[in-house]
Amino acid sequence: MEIDQAEHAEVERTPTEARQGLKTGHMRYVLGISLALAVITMVILYFGNF
């Protein structure tokens, strides 16, 4: 079984082309807020049982 080299040629792309999106940084805030809410919830549940 031979593999056609033309079909499997490597494609070089810049980071922007590979990302195909904007680098806005909003997800950093979503992650931070959700992590803080998770920690606060766990603290409330922990101290709520005592």
Secondary structure, 3 states (H helix, E strand, C coil): CCCCCCCCCCCCCCHHHHHCCCCCCHHHHHHHHHHHHHHHHHHHHHHHCC
